[in-house]
Structures are given as C-alpha cells and as structure tokens.
Amino acid sequence: MRLLGLALAAIPLALLFCSTSVAQTQLWYYCRTTHQFYPHTQRCPVPWRTVKPYRPTPLVNAPRNLLLSGESGFDDTLYPGCEGLGLAIPHDPKCVRPAPQPSDLRHGGASTEDEKAAGETAYNDCLAQPPSIPRPSRAFSFDSPAWTSYRQQWRAKCDDAEHAAIIQIRSEKTAQAQAQAEANRAAYEHRRAIEKAESKGYEPISSVKDLILDGKQLAARNAKVQITGIYRKIGEGAADIYDSRGDAYADTENKIPVLTDDAQRELRKYLMNDSCQSQLGCEVEVGGHMTMCKHLLAAMADYPEQPCLKVEVAIVYRPD
C-alpha cells in the first residue's frame, strides 16, 4: 500500500513536468534591441520577451537560462515579422515595417532634449512610410534574408532622417543665436553712437513728431539734436525727414524740412542712393542744429519760416 501511494503521488509531478515542458515549447523569445528571435540572435542586452507563437508548432525550444532572464507573462500582439506593431496577423503586409530601434542604440547625435524630440519625430515619421528602396517580391518571412536586409535598409534611411532633423534644428538654433548676437551687437553700437553724440552736445529727440512740436523752441536756442526718421528727397534741393515710412509714402504733415549742404561727405553720398530718392525713403539717424528756414520748394517760398534741421553728421558707431 505504501508503494502504491508513492506511485500515485508521482503521477501529478510527472504531469506537471510535462505540462511545464509543453508550455515552454509554446514560447518564442524575442530581443527588442536586435529585432530577432532566438536562436537567430544569441545574446540580448535587455531582458528577453516571452512571445506566444502564431502557429502551434514552436520555432525554437529555448534553453532554461533564457527563461531566467526573460520577462514574465505573454504578449499576444507580438508575432514574428510584426516586431511589436500590435498586429494579430503576421502575414499582413504592414508586418514588413521594421520596429523602431531603441533610441539608445541609434546614433543620431542628439545632445539636447529638443534635438532628441526632433530626431525621434523624424525617425518615426520615416518608419511610417515605405522607403524608395527595392522591396522583395517573395512572400514575407521574418527570417528571410531579403526581408531582413529590406528592414535594415529602411531603418538605416530612418537613421539618416533622424540625423538630418537633428542637424537642421541645431543649425536653426545656431542661426537664431547668431541673429540674436547680431541684434545685441547692433543695439550696443546704436547705444554707443547715441552716447557719443550726446557727449558732443547732440540732444536725443524721441520722434520726428516731438521735433515738430518743439521745433520753434529748439530753433530759438540753436539746439543741437539727434533724430531717427525716414529721409526722402521731394524735389531739387528739397528734402524732409518723416516720422515713418507710411508718412513718407503718403507725404503727410509728420515731417520736418532738412538742409544737407553742410553735412559730412559720406552722409551726403549715402543720401544720394536710390532708396533715399524713392517714395518710401530711407531710414537715417542724424545730428544737426535746429534753425528757422524758408520753405525749400519755390511754390511755397512766400510761406512763413518754419523750423528745420540743418544736418551735420550721421549718428553711427565708430570704435575709438
């Protein structure tokens, strides 16, 4: 009776062993970094994934040491060829698309978070569209050399797309930095030019409108002023400085006459260029004395005197 009890007790153990063995043979082992199944790849730098096979007959019977490093549980959406796309039928044409290579195994060269984000987007967008490389005509098979090569070329092109996106955003950031540096330099030079003009007695005036409003008082004391505005030649020997390009184009009253006969030679040469002679005029920053003068146009010669600016210098930065 004791021997019979031992024999009966051994039956469940044998059944358990058989069922475990059968369960293990129903699993495939997939490496996410190499995008291959065991034994096509022998080593995996991350834990193996245990995968329920599409067909009842297993491709491989993995050794026990793979079970020790594998993840627990099943992934019913991962089948050979689909490579983690979540497709239930491995012979679906979409299964030929390669799975995304983990970012830590790619070599896009990103060094900042925004570069990584741009590269990742470009990489995934590339994977979503078939590349312009010859596609194998034979039936799909996960371990087919033709399809393996096709997916490798696809991923290589996406690596290039990722790298190009990173280079582009890096170039854009460099251009933005250069533009900002140029703007800072221009602002610095502008500030230094104004300070230098102030040191020589030229009083900054905020706008042409202010110069018009305070013109008579400034002319009465022969004030030295500096002003930014739009210079436009309006006739032979006559020119005005307007408050804006819109005022220059429409020839509004927001202007003040200017005399340039005694201006520096380089400034007079600049005022002769085509843009200064056009209806839109050209931007200038000049210094000079306020005075009273007759209207420069012959048709208005009988009008009373009005404030005008006798231009002398251009307000520009010149390193000492």
Beta strands, then each sheet from edge to edge (+ up, - down):
strand 1: 28-31
strand 2: 36-37
strand 3: 49-51
strand 4: 203-204
strand 5: 224-235
strand 6: 238-242
strand 7: 255-259
strand 8: 282-293
strand 9: 306-314
sheet 1: 2+ 1- 3+
sheet 2: 4+ 5+ 6- 7+ 9+ 8-
end
